[in-house]
Amino acid sequence: MPAFFRRLFGGGTAQGLKAAPTSVPQGFVEVQRRFTRLAGGGRQGVAGEYYHRADIARFVDRRRIASVGDWDAGLYTPAFLAREPKNRYDRNAVAVLLPHDGGTVLAGYLPAEVAPSWQPLLQGFERVGRIPVCAASVYRAGDAFQVVLHLSDPQDATFLNAEPDGATFLPADRQCAVTGEKEHQETLARYDRQGPVWATLHGAVVSSGKSAGQRTIEVRIDGAPVGTLTAAQGQRYAELLTFGSVVACEARIFQGANYIEVQLMLPKVD
């Protein structure tokens, strides 16, 4: 385990991780405040899993996992990123670690051509004592494993707002459009740039149109409404509202053709 992790884990124990309630689907993880979640808008491969297959096997243990190619059925887990500036092969090396038995195991590294671009961001986290964490999926690949990080590029990996307090954070698997943002342009224009944000989901009722009166989900950013799901999407994702008193998901603010829009990243529900 890199020295930076040993200092924060206090002797090698990842006390910051705790299991999600059993009623919450696999992959929902609560993390203490010293961990900073990174946006999961892309997919990033990991290098060297074959050489660390014994450690990954310890992490997998007896759990059944899908094989490479069955991309929707991987073993979902948090993964940690840690620089290794004293790595004798590459001073820009960035280790990818998986939680195991109160500590971590080494799954591999960010590819050498990618790792240099992550150095400024990771150094910034180290200076303030934060551990960056992202979602990952683990697959079986013959007698070894493949690890895929759910991770945006470094310039787009940090959120524009703070994590909602006391929230259950949903996996970011599928895109889902928000409607009605046109009525909330003043709220959306408050952010000094466009990119990933944390949004919270709340029960609501469609106020107009052919679906008026039907249940749906209202989307809020920093407590302010920014739109809703359609009635059909609200019904499809209604179960998500039961996963906690505050339910948060990744979202993205972007400039649409005519006004600022919002797109959610939600888990698979079918």
C-alpha positions in Angstrom: 0.0 0.0 0.0 1.5 3.4 -1.0 2.6 5.6 2.0 -0.1 8.2 1.3 -2.7 5.5 1.9 -1.0 4.2 5.0 -1.1 7.6 6.6 -4.8 8.2 5.9 -5.8 4.6 6.7 -3.9 4.6 9.9 -1.7 1.6 9.8 -3.2 0.1 6.6 -6.9 -0.1 7.6 -9.4 1.4 5.3 -11.8 2.4 8.0 -13.4 4.9 5.7 -15.3 2.2 3.8 -18.5 0.7 5.2 -21.0 -1.7 3.5 -24.2 -0.3 2.1 -27.5 -1.5 3.7 -28.5 -4.9 2.4 -31.7 -3.4 0.9 -29.5 -1.4 -1.5 -28.4 -3.1 -4.7 -24.8 -4.2 -5.1 -22.5 -1.4 -6.0 -24.0 1.3 -3.8 -21.2 2.5 -1.4 -21.1 5.0 1.3 -17.7 6.6 1.9 -16.5 8.9 4.7 -15.8 12.5 3.9 -12.0 12.1 3.6 -12.6 10.3 0.3 -13.5 12.3 -2.7 -15.5 10.7 -5.4 -14.5 11.3 -9.0 -17.0 11.7 -11.9 -17.7 8.5 -13.8 -18.5 9.9 -17.3 -16.1 7.6 -19.1 -14.4 4.2 -19.1 -10.7 3.7 -18.4 -8.8 0.5 -18.7 -6.2 -0.6 -16.2 -2.8 -1.9 -17.1 -1.0 -4.9 -15.6 -3.9 -6.8 -14.1 -2.3 -10.1 -15.2 0.7 -9.5 -12.9 -1.6 -8.7 -10.0 -4.2 -11.5 -10.6 -3.5 -13.1 -7.3 -4.4 -9.9 -5.4 -7.5 -9.4 -7.5 -8.5 -13.0 -6.8 -8.3 -12.2 -3.1 -10.6 -9.3 -3.7 -13.0 -11.3 -5.7 -12.9 -14.2 -3.3 -15.8 -16.6 -3.9 -18.0 -14.2 -5.6 -19.2 -15.1 -9.1 -18.3 -12.5 -11.7 -19.0 -12.1 -15.4 -16.5 -12.6 -18.1 -15.0 -9.9 -20.4 -17.7 -9.0 -23.0 -20.6 -9.2 -20.6 -20.0 -5.6 -19.8 -23.3 -5.0 -17.8 -22.6 -7.7 -15.3 -19.2 -6.9 -13.9 -18.4 -7.0 -10.1 -19.1 -3.4 -9.1 -16.7 -1.8 -6.5 -15.0 1.4 -5.5 -11.4 1.8 -6.6 -8.8 4.2 -5.3 -6.1 6.1 -7.2 -2.7 6.7 -5.6 0.5 8.2 -7.1 3.7 6.3 -6.8 6.4 9.0 -7.4 9.1 6.6 -6.2 8.1 3.8 -8.6 11.4 2.7 -10.1 9.8 2.1 -13.5 7.8 5.2 -13.9 7.7 8.3 -11.6 4.3 9.1 -12.9 2.8 5.8 -12.0 -0.7 5.8 -10.6 -1.8 2.7 -8.7 -5.3 1.4 -8.8 -6.3 -0.3 -5.5 -9.4 -2.3 -4.6 -10.8 -2.5 -1.0 -10.1 -5.9 0.7 -10.3 -7.0 4.3 -10.0 -3.5 5.8 -7.2 -2.5 3.5 -6.5 -2.6 -0.2 -5.0 -4.8 -2.9 -3.2 -3.6 -6.0 -5.1 -4.3 -9.2 -2.7 -2.6 -11.6 -2.0 0.9 -12.8 -3.3 3.6 -15.0 -1.8 3.2 -18.5 1.6 4.9 -18.8 0.3 7.2 -21.6 -2.6 8.4 -19.3 -0.9 8.7 -15.9 1.0 11.9 -16.5 -2.2 13.9 -17.1 -3.5 12.8 -13.7 -0.5 14.1 -11.7 -1.6 17.7 -11.0 -5.1 16.6 -9.8 -3.8 13.8 -7.6 -1.1 16.0 -6.1 -3.8 18.5 -5.2 -5.8 15.8 -3.4 -2.6 14.7 -1.5 -2.0 18.2 -0.3 -5.4 18.4 1.4 -5.3 14.8 2.7 -8.0 13.4 0.4 -8.2 10.0 -1.3 -9.7 10.0 -4.8 -12.2 7.1 -5.4 -14.1 6.1 -8.5 -16.4 3.2 -9.4 -14.9 0.2 -11.1 -16.1 -3.1 -12.6 -14.1 -6.3 -12.4 -14.4 -9.1 -15.0 -12.9 -12.5 -15.5 -10.5 -12.8 -18.4 -9.4 -16.4 -18.8 -7.1 -17.2 -15.8 -6.8 -13.5 -15.0 -9.1 -10.5 -14.6 -9.9 -7.2 -16.3 -10.6 -4.0 -14.3 -12.5 -1.1 -15.9 -12.7 2.2 -14.1 -15.8 4.3 -14.5 -13.9 7.5 -14.7 -13.9 10.8 -16.6 -10.8 12.5 -18.0 -8.8 14.4 -15.2 -9.9 17.8 -16.5 -13.5 16.7 -16.1 -13.3 14.4 -13.1 -14.1 16.8 -10.2 -17.6 18.0 -9.4 -18.7 21.6 -9.6 -20.5 21.3 -6.2 -20.1 19.6 -2.9 -21.5 16.1 -2.2 -24.9 16.2 -0.6 -24.7 15.4 3.1 -26.0 12.1 4.3 -26.8 10.9 0.8 -26.9 7.4 -0.8 -24.9 7.7 -4.0 -26.2 5.9 -7.0 -24.0 4.1 -9.6 -23.7 6.0 -12.9 -24.6 3.4 -15.5 -27.1 5.0 -17.9 -27.9 8.4 -19.2 -31.3 9.9 -18.5 -32.6 13.2 -19.9 -34.1 15.9 -17.7 -37.1 17.9 -18.9 -38.1 21.4 -18.0 -34.6 22.9 -17.6 -35.8 25.9 -19.6 -37.7 27.1 -16.6 -34.6 27.0 -14.4 -31.9 28.8 -16.5 -31.2 31.3 -13.7 -30.3 28.4 -11.3 -28.2 26.6 -13.9 -26.3 29.8 -14.9 -24.9 30.2 -11.4 -22.2 27.6 -12.1 -19.1 29.2 -13.5 -18.5 26.4 -15.9 -20.2 23.3 -17.3 -19.5 19.8 -16.3 -20.3 17.2 -13.6 -22.5 18.0 -10.6 -24.2 16.1 -7.8 -28.0 16.1 -8.1 -30.6 14.8 -5.7 -33.8 13.0 -6.6 -37.2 13.8 -5.0 -40.8 12.6 -5.5 -43.0 14.9 -7.5 -46.1 15.1 -9.6 -46.3 16.2 -13.3 -47.9 19.6 -13.3 -49.1 19.9 -16.9 -49.6 18.2 -20.2 -51.1 14.8 -21.0 -49.3 13.2 -18.0 -50.5 15.9 -15.5 -51.1 14.4 -12.0 -48.9 11.4 -12.5 -46.0 10.7 -10.2 -42.5 11.5 -11.3 -39.0 12.5 -10.0 -37.9 16.1 -9.4 -34.2 16.8 -9.9 -32.4 19.3 -7.7 -28.9 20.7 -7.6 -27.7 22.2 -4.3 -31.4 22.1 -3.2 -32.8 24.1 -6.1 -35.1 22.4 -8.7 -33.7 22.2 -12.2 -36.3 20.0 -13.9 -38.0 16.6 -13.7 -38.1 13.2 -15.4 -40.9 12.4 -17.7 -43.8 10.5 -16.2 -42.6 7.3 -17.8 -39.0 7.7 -16.6 -40.2 8.7 -13.2 -42.1 5.4 -12.9 -39.2 3.5 -14.3 -36.8 4.9 -11.6 -39.3 5.3 -8.8 -37.6 2.6 -6.7 -34.5 4.7 -6.4 -36.3 7.1 -4.1 -36.5 4.3 -1.5 -32.8 3.9 -1.2 -32.3 6.6 1.4 -33.6 9.8 2.9 -31.3 11.7 0.5 -30.6 10.0 -2.9 -27.9 11.5 -5.0 -26.7 10.8 -8.5 -24.1 12.1 -11.0 -25.4 14.7 -13.5 -23.9 16.9 -16.1 -24.7 20.5 -16.9 -24.1 21.3 -20.6 -25.0 23.9 -23.2 -27.7 22.6 -25.4 -28.9 24.0 -28.7 -31.0 26.7 -27.1 -30.4 26.7 -23.4 -28.4 25.0 -20.6 -29.5 21.4 -20.1 -29.0 18.6 -17.5 -28.4 15.0 -18.0 -28.4 12.4 -15.2 -26.4 9.2 -14.8 -28.6 6.6 -13.2 -28.2 2.9 -12.4 -29.6 0.0 -14.4 -33.0 -0.9 -13.1 -34.2 -3.5 -15.6 
